[in-house]
């Protein structure tokens, strides 16, 4: 059997935690910060854990991660 390939876009954007959850960057931080509240900007720093239903799709893109 040949090896499965990772999706190149997925390996750049997502990583897996030790328990197998998918870590991703926070959404909504690219532009338009003037209209966002300071609380929202603070809470969107760093990374977050993806919801389990979306994580199932991403794990198919990263077969060996």
mmCIF file of the N, C-alpha and C atoms, coordinates in Angstrom:
data_MODEL
# 
_entry.id   MODEL 
# 
loop_
_atom_site.group_PDB 
_atom_site.id 
_atom_site.type_symbol 
_atom_site.label_atom_id 
_atom_site.label_alt_id 
_atom_site.label_comp_id 
_atom_site.label_asym_id 
_atom_site.label_entity_id 
_atom_site.label_seq_id 
_atom_site.pdbx_PDB_ins_code 
_atom_site.Cartn_x 
_atom_site.Cartn_y 
_atom_site.Cartn_z 
_atom_site.occupancy 
_atom_site.B_iso_or_equiv 
_atom_site.pdbx_formal_charge 
_atom_site.auth_seq_id 
_atom_site.auth_comp_id 
_atom_site.auth_asym_id 
_atom_site.auth_atom_id 
_atom_site.pdbx_PDB_model_num 
ATOM 1   N N  . UNK A 1 1  ? 0.840   -1.192 0.000  1.00 0.00 ? 1  UNK A N  1 
ATOM 2   C CA . UNK A 1 1  ? 0.000   0.000  0.000  1.00 0.00 ? 1  UNK A CA 1 
ATOM 3   C C  . UNK A 1 1  ? 0.881   1.251  0.000  1.00 0.00 ? 1  UNK A C  1 
ATOM 4   N N  . UNK A 1 2  ? 0.557   2.218  -0.857 1.00 0.00 ? 2  UNK A N  1 
ATOM 5   C CA . UNK A 1 2  ? 1.316   3.470  -0.810 1.00 0.00 ? 2  UNK A CA 1 
ATOM 6   C C  . UNK A 1 2  ? 0.918   4.298  0.410  1.00 0.00 ? 2  UNK A C  1 
ATOM 7   N N  . UNK A 1 3  ? 1.800   5.208  0.771  1.00 0.00 ? 3  UNK A N  1 
ATOM 8   C CA . UNK A 1 3  ? 1.506   6.092  1.897  1.00 0.00 ? 3  UNK A CA 1 
ATOM 9   C C  . UNK A 1 3  ? 0.477   7.137  1.476  1.00 0.00 ? 3  UNK A C  1 
ATOM 10  N N  . UNK A 1 4  ? -0.345  7.560  2.432  1.00 0.00 ? 4  UNK A N  1 
ATOM 11  C CA . UNK A 1 4  ? -1.307  8.629  2.171  1.00 0.00 ? 4  UNK A CA 1 
ATOM 12  C C  . UNK A 1 4  ? -0.608  9.974  2.299  1.00 0.00 ? 4  UNK A C  1 
ATOM 13  N N  . UNK A 1 5  ? -1.058  10.931 1.518  1.00 0.00 ? 5  UNK A N  1 
ATOM 14  C CA . UNK A 1 5  ? -0.469  12.264 1.585  1.00 0.00 ? 5  UNK A CA 1 
ATOM 15  C C  . UNK A 1 5  ? -1.319  13.163 2.479  1.00 0.00 ? 5  UNK A C  1 
ATOM 16  N N  . UNK A 1 6  ? -0.636  14.082 3.181  1.00 0.00 ? 6  UNK A N  1 
ATOM 17  C CA . UNK A 1 6  ? -1.321  15.141 3.915  1.00 0.00 ? 6  UNK A CA 1 
ATOM 18  C C  . UNK A 1 6  ? -1.812  16.188 2.931  1.00 0.00 ? 6  UNK A C  1 
ATOM 19  N N  . UNK A 1 7  ? -2.871  16.916 3.308  1.00 0.00 ? 7  UNK A N  1 
ATOM 20  C CA . UNK A 1 7  ? -3.263  18.102 2.553  1.00 0.00 ? 7  UNK A CA 1 
ATOM 21  C C  . UNK A 1 7  ? -2.323  19.229 2.957  1.00 0.00 ? 7  UNK A C  1 
ATOM 22  N N  . UNK A 1 8  ? -1.664  19.844 1.986  1.00 0.00 ? 8  UNK A N  1 
ATOM 23  C CA . UNK A 1 8  ? -0.641  20.840 2.286  1.00 0.00 ? 8  UNK A CA 1 
ATOM 24  C C  . UNK A 1 8  ? -1.220  22.034 3.044  1.00 0.00 ? 8  UNK A C  1 
ATOM 25  N N  . UNK A 1 9  ? -2.425  22.465 2.666  1.00 0.00 ? 9  UNK A N  1 
ATOM 26  C CA . UNK A 1 9  ? -3.027  23.613 3.340  1.00 0.00 ? 9  UNK A CA 1 
ATOM 27  C C  . UNK A 1 9  ? -3.370  23.305 4.780  1.00 0.00 ? 9  UNK A C  1 
ATOM 28  N N  . UNK A 1 10 ? -3.782  22.074 5.052  1.00 0.00 ? 10 UNK A N  1 
ATOM 29  C CA . UNK A 1 10 ? -4.177  21.702 6.412  1.00 0.00 ? 10 UNK A CA 1 
ATOM 30  C C  . UNK A 1 10 ? -2.974  21.614 7.331  1.00 0.00 ? 10 UNK A C  1 
ATOM 31  N N  . UNK A 1 11 ? -1.850  21.101 6.839  1.00 0.00 ? 11 UNK A N  1 
ATOM 32  C CA . UNK A 1 11 ? -0.697  20.960 7.724  1.00 0.00 ? 11 UNK A CA 1 
ATOM 33  C C  . UNK A 1 11 ? -0.095  22.306 8.083  1.00 0.00 ? 11 UNK A C  1 
ATOM 34  N N  . UNK A 1 12 ? -0.345  23.338 7.254  1.00 0.00 ? 12 UNK A N  1 
ATOM 35  C CA . UNK A 1 12 ? 0.126   24.683 7.586  1.00 0.00 ? 12 UNK A CA 1 
ATOM 36  C C  . UNK A 1 12 ? -0.780  25.376 8.597  1.00 0.00 ? 12 UNK A C  1 
ATOM 37  N N  . UNK A 1 13 ? -2.049  24.982 8.655  1.00 0.00 ? 13 UNK A N  1 
ATOM 38  C CA . UNK A 1 13 ? -3.029  25.735 9.437  1.00 0.00 ? 13 UNK A CA 1 
ATOM 39  C C  . UNK A 1 13 ? -3.430  25.072 10.753 1.00 0.00 ? 13 UNK A C  1 
ATOM 40  N N  . UNK A 1 14 ? -3.301  23.756 10.855 1.00 0.00 ? 14 UNK A N  1 
ATOM 41  C CA . UNK A 1 14 ? -3.795  23.041 12.016 1.00 0.00 ? 14 UNK A CA 1 
ATOM 42  C C  . UNK A 1 14 ? -2.704  22.187 12.631 1.00 0.00 ? 14 UNK A C  1 
ATOM 43  N N  . UNK A 1 15 ? -2.795  21.989 13.948 1.00 0.00 ? 15 UNK A N  1 
ATOM 44  C CA . UNK A 1 15 ? -1.921  21.037 14.621 1.00 0.00 ? 15 UNK A CA 1 
ATOM 45  C C  . UNK A 1 15 ? -2.753  20.273 15.633 1.00 0.00 ? 15 UNK A C  1 
ATOM 46  N N  . UNK A 1 16 ? -2.270  19.103 16.018 1.00 0.00 ? 16 UNK A N  1 
ATOM 47  C CA . UNK A 1 16 ? -3.002  18.265 16.958 1.00 0.00 ? 16 UNK A CA 1 
ATOM 48  C C  . UNK A 1 16 ? -2.376  18.355 18.342 1.00 0.00 ? 16 UNK A C  1 
ATOM 49  N N  . UNK A 1 17 ? -3.222  18.349 19.366 1.00 0.00 ? 17 UNK A N  1 
ATOM 50  C CA . UNK A 1 17 ? -2.748  18.334 20.738 1.00 0.00 ? 17 UNK A CA 1 
ATOM 51  C C  . UNK A 1 17 ? -2.396  16.902 21.118 1.00 0.00 ? 17 UNK A C  1 
ATOM 52  N N  . UNK A 1 18 ? -1.833  16.735 22.307 1.00 0.00 ? 18 UNK A N  1 
ATOM 53  C CA . UNK A 1 18 ? -1.443  15.394 22.758 1.00 0.00 ? 18 UNK A CA 1 
ATOM 54  C C  . UNK A 1 18 ? -2.651  14.483 22.920 1.00 0.00 ? 18 UNK A C  1 
ATOM 55  N N  . UNK A 1 19 ? -3.812  15.049 23.255 1.00 0.00 ? 19 UNK A N  1 
ATOM 56  C CA . UNK A 1 19 ? -5.014  14.231 23.424 1.00 0.00 ? 19 UNK A CA 1 
ATOM 57  C C  . UNK A 1 19 ? -5.775  14.036 22.121 1.00 0.00 ? 19 UNK A C  1 
ATOM 58  N N  . UNK A 1 20 ? -5.267  14.596 21.005 1.00 0.00 ? 20 UNK A N  1 
ATOM 59  C CA . UNK A 1 20 ? -5.880  14.359 19.709 1.00 0.00 ? 20 UNK A CA 1 
ATOM 60  C C  . UNK A 1 20 ? -6.858  15.412 19.260 1.00 0.00 ? 20 UNK A C  1 
ATOM 61  N N  . UNK A 1 21 ? -6.993  16.510 19.996 1.00 0.00 ? 21 UNK A N  1 
ATOM 62  C CA . UNK A 1 21 ? -7.866  17.594 19.567 1.00 0.00 ? 21 UNK A CA 1 
ATOM 63  C C  . UNK A 1 21 ? -7.124  18.455 18.548 1.00 0.00 ? 21 UNK A C  1 
ATOM 64  N N  . UNK A 1 22 ? -7.895  19.197 17.748 1.00 0.00 ? 22 UNK A N  1 
ATOM 65  C CA . UNK A 1 22 ? -7.300  20.012 16.688 1.00 0.00 ? 22 UNK A CA 1 
ATOM 66  C C  . UNK A 1 22 ? -7.176  21.442 17.176 1.00 0.00 ? 22 UNK A C  1 
ATOM 67  N N  . UNK A 1 23 ? -5.959  21.980 17.095 1.00 0.00 ? 23 UNK A N  1 
ATOM 68  C CA . UNK A 1 23 ? -5.690  23.364 17.489 1.00 0.00 ? 23 UNK A CA 1 
ATOM 69  C C  . UNK A 1 23 ? -5.654  24.220 16.232 1.00 0.00 ? 23 UNK A C  1 
ATOM 70  N N  . UNK A 1 24 ? -6.292  25.408 16.293 1.00 0.00 ? 24 UNK A N  1 
ATOM 71  C CA . UNK A 1 24 ? -6.334  26.291 15.128 1.00 0.00 ? 24 UNK A CA 1 
ATOM 72  C C  . UNK A 1 24 ? -6.197  27.734 15.583 1.00 0.00 ? 24 UNK A C  1 
ATOM 73  N N  . UNK A 1 25 ? -5.856  28.602 14.627 1.00 0.00 ? 25 UNK A N  1 
ATOM 74  C CA . UNK A 1 25 ? -5.799  30.031 14.923 1.00 0.00 ? 25 UNK A CA 1 
ATOM 75  C C  . UNK A 1 25 ? -7.206  30.567 15.097 1.00 0.00 ? 25 UNK A C  1 
ATOM 76  N N  . UNK A 1 26 ? -7.324  31.642 15.867 1.00 0.00 ? 26 UNK A N  1 
ATOM 77  C CA . UNK A 1 26 ? -8.619  32.265 16.079 1.00 0.00 ? 26 UNK A CA 1 
ATOM 78  C C  . UNK A 1 26 ? -9.100  32.919 14.788 1.00 0.00 ? 26 UNK A C  1 
ATOM 79  N N  . UNK A 1 27 ? -10.382 32.807 14.509 1.00 0.00 ? 27 UNK A N  1 
ATOM 80  C CA . UNK A 1 27 ? -10.971 33.428 13.326 1.00 0.00 ? 27 UNK A CA 1 
ATOM 81  C C  . UNK A 1 27 ? -11.361 34.872 13.620 1.00 0.00 ? 27 UNK A C  1 
ATOM 82  N N  . UNK A 1 28 ? -11.491 35.668 12.579 1.00 0.00 ? 28 UNK A N  1 
ATOM 83  C CA . UNK A 1 28 ? -11.989 37.027 12.722 1.00 0.00 ? 28 UNK A CA 1 
ATOM 84  C C  . UNK A 1 28 ? -10.948 38.037 13.144 1.00 0.00 ? 28 UNK A C  1 
ATOM 85  N N  . UNK A 1 29 ? -9.666  37.812 12.814 1.00 0.00 ? 29 UNK A N  1 
ATOM 86  C CA . UNK A 1 29 ? -8.608  38.720 13.243 1.00 0.00 ? 29 UNK A CA 1 
ATOM 87  C C  . UNK A 1 29 ? -7.870  39.361 12.071 1.00 0.00 ? 29 UNK A C  1 
ATOM 88  N N  . UNK A 1 30 ? -8.367  39.259 10.866 1.00 0.00 ? 30 UNK A N  1 
ATOM 89  C CA . UNK A 1 30 ? -7.604  39.717 9.706  1.00 0.00 ? 30 UNK A CA 1 
ATOM 90  C C  . UNK A 1 30 ? -7.752  41.208 9.438  1.00 0.00 ? 30 UNK A C  1 
ATOM 91  N N  . UNK A 1 31 ? -8.955  41.719 9.526  1.00 0.00 ? 31 UNK A N  1 
ATOM 92  C CA . UNK A 1 31 ? -9.172  43.139 9.235  1.00 0.00 ? 31 UNK A CA 1 
ATOM 93  C C  . UNK A 1 31 ? -10.413 43.594 9.971  1.00 0.00 ? 31 UNK A C  1 
ATOM 94  N N  . UNK A 1 32 ? -10.658 44.915 9.975  1.00 0.00 ? 32 UNK A N  1 
ATOM 95  C CA . UNK A 1 32 ? -11.854 45.456 10.613 1.00 0.00 ? 32 UNK A CA 1 
ATOM 96  C C  . UNK A 1 32 ? -11.775 45.481 12.124 1.00 0.00 ? 32 UNK A C  1 
ATOM 97  N N  . UNK A 1 33 ? -10.572 45.659 12.689 1.00 0.00 ? 33 UNK A N  1 
ATOM 98  C CA . UNK A 1 33 ? -10.434 45.649 14.142 1.00 0.00 ? 33 UNK A CA 1 
ATOM 99  C C  . UNK A 1 33 ? -11.075 46.873 14.790 1.00 0.00 ? 33 UNK A C  1 
ATOM 100 N N  . UNK A 1 34 ? -11.266 47.944 14.027 1.00 0.00 ? 34 UNK A N  1 
ATOM 101 C CA . UNK A 1 34 ? -11.821 49.178 14.600 1.00 0.00 ? 34 UNK A CA 1 
ATOM 102 C C  . UNK A 1 34 ? -13.254 48.959 15.079 1.00 0.00 ? 34 UNK A C  1 
ATOM 103 N N  . UNK A 1 35 ? -13.973 48.074 14.422 1.00 0.00 ? 35 UNK A N  1 
ATOM 104 C CA . UNK A 1 35 ? -15.368 47.840 14.808 1.00 0.00 ? 35 UNK A CA 1 
ATOM 105 C C  . UNK A 1 35 ? -15.528 46.730 15.834 1.00 0.00 ? 35 UNK A C  1 
ATOM 106 N N  . UNK A 1 36 ? -14.446 46.025 16.171 1.00 0.00 ? 36 UNK A N  1 
ATOM 107 C CA . UNK A 1 36 ? -14.507 44.978 17.183 1.00 0.00 ? 36 UNK A CA 1 
ATOM 108 C C  . UNK A 1 36 ? -14.283 45.597 18.560 1.00 0.00 ? 36 UNK A C  1 
ATOM 109 N N  . UNK A 1 37 ? -14.876 45.003 19.573 1.00 0.00 ? 37 UNK A N  1 
ATOM 110 C CA . UNK A 1 37 ? -14.650 45.493 20.927 1.00 0.00 ? 37 UNK A CA 1 
ATOM 111 C C  . UNK A 1 37 ? -13.271 45.049 21.406 1.00 0.00 ? 37 UNK A C  1 
ATOM 112 N N  . UNK A 1 38 ? -12.722 45.793 22.364 1.00 0.00 ? 38 UNK A N  1 
ATOM 113 C CA . UNK A 1 38 ? -11.415 45.429 22.912 1.00 0.00 ? 38 UNK A CA 1 
ATOM 114 C C  . UNK A 1 38 ? -11.462 44.053 23.567 1.00 0.00 ? 38 UNK A C  1 
ATOM 115 N N  . UNK A 1 39 ? -12.588 43.720 24.194 1.00 0.00 ? 39 UNK A N  1 
ATOM 116 C CA . UNK A 1 39 ? -12.743 42.409 24.817 1.00 0.00 ? 39 UNK A CA 1 
ATOM 117 C C  . UNK A 1 39 ? -12.655 41.300 23.771 1.00 0.00 ? 39 UNK A C  1 
ATOM 118 N N  . UNK A 1 40 ? -13.288 41.526 22.628 1.00 0.00 ? 40 UNK A N  1 
ATOM 119 C CA . UNK A 1 40 ? -13.261 40.516 21.572 1.00 0.00 ? 40 UNK A CA 1 
ATOM 120 C C  . UNK A 1 40 ? -11.844 40.342 21.030 1.00 0.00 ? 40 UNK A C  1 
ATOM 121 N N  . UNK A 1 41 ? -11.128 41.448 20.853 1.00 0.00 ? 41 UNK A N  1 
ATOM 122 C CA . UNK A 1 41 ? -9.755  41.375 20.345 1.00 0.00 ? 41 UNK A CA 1 
ATOM 123 C C  . UNK A 1 41 ? -8.870  40.632 21.340 1.00 0.00 ? 41 UNK A C  1 
ATOM 124 N N  . UNK A 1 42 ? -9.032  40.888 22.617 1.00 0.00 ? 42 UNK A N  1 
ATOM 125 C CA . UNK A 1 42 ? -8.244  40.194 23.648 1.00 0.00 ? 42 UNK A CA 1 
ATOM 126 C C  . UNK A 1 42 ? -8.532  38.702 23.647 1.00 0.00 ? 42 UNK A C  1 
ATOM 127 N N  . UNK A 1 43 ? -9.801  38.342 23.565 1.00 0.00 ? 43 UNK A N  1 
ATOM 128 C CA . UNK A 1 43 ? -10.184 36.935 23.651 1.00 0.00 ? 43 UNK A CA 1 
ATOM 129 C C  . UNK A 1 43 ? -9.783  36.151 22.404 1.00 0.00 ? 43 UNK A C  1 
ATOM 130 N N  . UNK A 1 44 ? -9.492  36.847 21.300 1.00 0.00 ? 44 UNK A N  1 
ATOM 131 C CA . UNK A 1 44 ? -9.131  36.159 20.072 1.00 0.00 ? 44 UNK A CA 1 
ATOM 132 C C  . UNK A 1 44 ? -7.628  36.028 19.888 1.00 0.00 ? 44 UNK A C  1 
ATOM 133 N N  . UNK A 1 45 ? -6.841  36.321 20.917 1.00 0.00 ? 45 UNK A N  1 
ATOM 134 C CA . UNK A 1 45 ? -5.399  36.120 20.814 1.00 0.00 ? 45 UNK A CA 1 
ATOM 135 C C  . UNK A 1 45 ? -5.070  34.635 20.812 1.00 0.00 ? 45 UNK A C  1 
ATOM 136 N N  . UNK A 1 46 ? -3.972  34.298 20.146 1.00 0.00 ? 46 UNK A N  1 
ATOM 137 C CA . UNK A 1 46 ? -3.471  32.933 20.225 1.00 0.00 ? 46 UNK A CA 1 
ATOM 138 C C  . UNK A 1 46 ? -4.313  31.939 19.448 1.00 0.00 ? 46 UNK A C  1 
ATOM 139 N N  . UNK A 1 47 ? -4.444  30.732 20.002 1.00 0.00 ? 47 UNK A N  1 
ATOM 140 C CA . UNK A 1 47 ? -5.121  29.646 19.309 1.00 0.00 ? 47 UNK A CA 1 
ATOM 141 C C  . UNK A 1 47 ? -6.314  29.162 20.123 1.00 0.00 ? 47 UNK A C  1 
ATOM 142 N N  . UNK A 1 48 ? -7.119  28.322 19.493 1.00 0.00 ? 48 UNK A N  1 
ATOM 143 C CA . UNK A 1 48 ? -8.287  27.752 20.145 1.00 0.00 ? 48 UNK A CA 1 
ATOM 144 C C  . UNK A 1 48 ? -8.438  26.298 19.695 1.00 0.00 ? 48 UNK A C  1 
ATOM 145 N N  . UNK A 1 49 ? -9.306  25.568 20.368 1.00 0.00 ? 49 UNK A N  1 
ATOM 146 C CA . UNK A 1 49 ? -9.584  24.176 20.028 1.00 0.00 ? 49 UNK A CA 1 
ATOM 147 C C  . UNK A 1 49 ? -10.798 24.137 19.101 1.00 0.00 ? 49 UNK A C  1 
ATOM 148 N N  . UNK A 1 50 ? -10.675 23.396 18.021 1.00 0.00 ? 50 UNK A N  1 
ATOM 149 C CA . UNK A 1 50 ? -11.742 23.310 17.038 1.00 0.00 ? 50 UNK A CA 1 
ATOM 150 C C  . UNK A 1 50 ? -12.883 22.444 17.554 1.00 0.00 ? 50 UNK A C  1 
ATOM 151 N N  . UNK A 1 51 ? -14.105 22.741 17.116 1.00 0.00 ? 51 UNK A N  1 
ATOM 152 C CA . UNK A 1 51 ? -15.248 21.926 17.503 1.00 0.00 ? 51 UNK A CA 1 
ATOM 153 C C  . UNK A 1 51 ? -15.078 20.514 16.953 1.00 0.00 ? 51 UNK A C  1 
ATOM 154 N N  . UNK A 1 52 ? -15.670 19.553 17.646 1.00 0.00 ? 52 UNK A N  1 
ATOM 155 C CA . UNK A 1 52 ? -15.428 18.146 17.307 1.00 0.00 ? 52 UNK A CA 1 
ATOM 156 C C  . UNK A 1 52 ? -15.959 17.781 15.923 1.00 0.00 ? 52 UNK A C  1 
ATOM 157 N N  . UNK A 1 53 ? -17.066 18.390 15.507 1.00 0.00 ? 53 UNK A N  1 
ATOM 158 C CA . UNK A 1 53 ? -17.611 18.053 14.191 1.00 0.00 ? 53 UNK A CA 1 
ATOM 159 C C  . UNK A 1 53 ? -16.701 18.543 13.070 1.00 0.00 ? 53 UNK A C  1 
ATOM 160 N N  . UNK A 1 54 ? -16.098 19.731 13.235 1.00 0.00 ? 54 UNK A N  1 
ATOM 161 C CA . UNK A 1 54 ? -15.160 20.217 12.226 1.00 0.00 ? 54 UNK A CA 1 
ATOM 162 C C  . UNK A 1 54 ? -13.836 19.468 12.307 1.00 0.00 ? 54 UNK A C  1 
ATOM 163 N N  . UNK A 1 55 ? -13.458 19.054 13.517 1.00 0.00 ? 55 UNK A N  1 
ATOM 164 C CA . UNK A 1 55 ? -12.180 18.373 13.706 1.00 0.00 ? 55 UNK A CA 1 
ATOM 165 C C  . UNK A 1 55 ? -12.146 17.031 12.974 1.00 0.00 ? 55 UNK A C  1 
ATOM 166 N N  . UNK A 1 56 ? -13.295 16.365 12.843 1.00 0.00 ? 56 UNK A N  1 
ATOM 167 C CA . UNK A 1 56 ? -13.336 15.097 12.115 1.00 0.00 ? 56 UNK A CA 1 
ATOM 168 C C  . UNK A 1 56 ? -12.900 15.285 10.664 1.00 0.00 ? 56 UNK A C  1 
ATOM 169 N N  . UNK A 1 57 ? -13.301 16.391 10.051 1.00 0.00 ? 57 UNK A N  1 
ATOM 170 C CA . UNK A 1 57 ? -12.937 16.663 8.663  1.00 0.00 ? 57 UNK A CA 1 
ATOM 171 C C  . UNK A 1 57 ? -11.438 16.926 8.563  1.00 0.00 ? 57 UNK A C  1 
ATOM 172 N N  . UNK A 1 58 ? -10.898 17.723 9.485  1.00 0.00 ? 58 UNK A N  1 
ATOM 173 C CA . UNK A 1 58 ? -9.485  18.082 9.438  1.00 0.00 ? 58 UNK A CA 1 
ATOM 174 C C  . UNK A 1 58 ? -8.620  16.851 9.669  1.00 0.00 ? 58 UNK A C  1 
ATOM 175 N N  . UNK A 1 59 ? -9.040  15.948 10.529 1.00 0.00 ? 59 UNK A N  1 
ATOM 176 C CA . UNK A 1 59 ? -8.242  14.742 10.797 1.00 0.00 ? 59 UNK A CA 1 
ATOM 177 C C  . UNK A 1 59 ? -8.147  13.844 9.573  1.00 0.00 ? 59 UNK A C  1 
ATOM 178 N N  . UNK A 1 60 ? -9.133  13.895 8.680  1.00 0.00 ? 60 UNK A N  1 
ATOM 179 C CA . UNK A 1 60 ? -9.033  13.144 7.426  1.00 0.00 ? 60 UNK A CA 1 
ATOM 180 C C  . UNK A 1 60 ? -7.951  13.727 6.529  1.00 0.00 ? 60 UNK A C  1 
ATOM 181 N N  . UNK A 1 61 ? -7.725  15.045 6.639  1.00 0.00 ? 61 UNK A N  1 
ATOM 182 C CA . UNK A 1 61 ? -6.708  15.702 5.817  1.00 0.00 ? 61 UNK A CA 1 
ATOM 183 C C  . UNK A 1 61 ? -5.293  15.435 6.357  1.00 0.00 ? 61 UNK A C  1 
ATOM 184 N N  . UNK A 1 62 ? -5.178  15.038 7.624  1.00 0.00 ? 62 UNK A N  1 
ATOM 185 C CA . UNK A 1 62 ? -3.879  14.794 8.261  1.00 0.00 ? 62 UNK A CA 1 
ATOM 186 C C  . UNK A 1 62 ? -3.822  13.347 8.750  1.00 0.00 ? 62 UNK A C  1 
ATOM 187 N N  . UNK A 1 63 ? -3.649  12.373 7.859  1.00 0.00 ? 63 UNK A N  1 
ATOM 188 C CA . UNK A 1 63 ? -3.793  10.981 8.247  1.00 0.00 ? 63 UNK A CA 1 
ATOM 189 C C  . UNK A 1 63 ? -2.754  10.503 9.264  1.00 0.00 ? 63 UNK A C  1 
ATOM 190 N N  . UNK A 1 64 ? -1.557  11.066 9.264  1.00 0.00 ? 64 UNK A N  1 
ATOM 191 C CA . UNK A 1 64 ? -0.503  10.564 10.141 1.00 0.00 ? 64 UNK A CA 1 
ATOM 192 C C  . UNK A 1 64 ? -0.198  11.510 11.298 1.00 0.00 ? 64 UNK A C  1 
ATOM 193 N N  . UNK A 1 65 ? -0.926  12.603 11.436 1.00 0.00 ? 65 UNK A N  1 
ATOM 194 C CA . UNK A 1 65 ? -0.634  13.565 12.500 1.00 0.00 ? 65 UNK A CA 1 
ATOM 195 C C  . UNK A 1 65 ? -1.245  13.122 13.811 1.00 0.00 ? 65 UNK A C  1 
# 
